Amino acid sequence: MLSTILIVVLLLVLVGALPTWPYSSRWGYGPGGAVSAVLLIVLVLAVLGRLNF
């Protein structure tokens, strides 16, 4: 249950980190890439059963 909530929160953070708004266009893809990497790691750990929540 908690891992599902964690994945949903990380997806929302990923959408918020994408540089689609004028004030964040100069950020580049760094924030979105970092959040994507964390999300990918969490998903892989969840699939492998390594997350013990």
Secondary structure as GFF3:
##gff-version 3
##sequence-region A 1 53
A	DSSP	alpha_helix	2	17	.	.	.	ID=ss1
A	DSSP	three_ten_helix	22	27	.	.	.	ID=ss2
A	DSSP	alpha_helix	30	48	.	.	.	ID=ss3
###
